[in-house]
Amino acid sequence: MWKDLALYIIRSSQPSDRVVEVGAGRFLYVSDYIMKHSKVDLVLTDIKPSRGDIIYDDITSPDMDIYRDAATIYSIRPPSELHNPLMMVADAAGARLIIKPLTGENIATEKPMKLVNYRKSFFYEYSP
């Protein structure tokens, strides 16, 4: 399932695209796979960075310099109170947004997101 999410992001991105993961936390399988198998400019952010290559950022009060040139912003299992801030940042950056919610969790965004089933993974996608 996680590999399939990473593959979707890779296959729907150009090698020169900037991709930003919000809330990288300690689960780094998707980002590690993307880094290993693509040439995208991957930026990891979190409010509590767990390693040196993760940039501190609070998506509710974002540093827009991080997101300005992003083609894709994604987040894995963000709490529902972060769904709208994620969408606002994606809108401001003109970036596609992918949210992979917890199983059974609904998306809590003001604008509709499209459910995508890709191989063994499912997630929601929004394009401004």
Disulfide bonds with the S-S distance in Angstrom:
none
